[in-house]
Amino acid sequence: MLHAHIINEIIKKIKMKGALSDSRIRDALKEWGDERVISIFTVDDIMDRAKDIHKKITQSQAFEIIDNLDHDFDANIGINWDVIDTHIEMIEQ
C-alpha cells in the first residue's frame, strides 16, 4: 500500500519532469525509484508463498496480509519471507 506522502512524492517528480507522455512518466518513475531502496511484495507473491509452504489462503486474505505487513512493519526486522510466513500462519488460524 502506498502511503499518501509517497504518492505525493511521485506526483511531484512527475510534475517536475513535465511528464505527460507514457515514456516521460516512466522516466520520472524510474528516476524516483532510483533514489530509494524499494522492496515490493504483491498479493500474488503472498499467495504463491502460501502455496509454497502448503497453506491455502484466498485473495482476500492475501490483501489482508499485505495490510497487516504494512501496519505491523518493524524497520529493525523488515519484510522478508519469514515475516510473511508468520503472517500467513496467523491468518490461516
GIHUPE-V482519 format. One record per run of one state. SS is the DSSP state (A for helix, B for strand, O for the rest). FROM is the first residue (numbers start at 1). LEN is the number of residues. Records with the same first field share a line. If there is no record, write none. Layout:
# GIHUPE-V482519
SS = FROM-LEN ; FROM-LEN
This chain:
# GIHUPE-V482519
O = 1-3 ; 17-5 ; 35-8 ; 53-6 ; 72-9 ; 93-1
A = 4-13 ; 22-13 ; 43-10 ; 59-13 ; 81-12
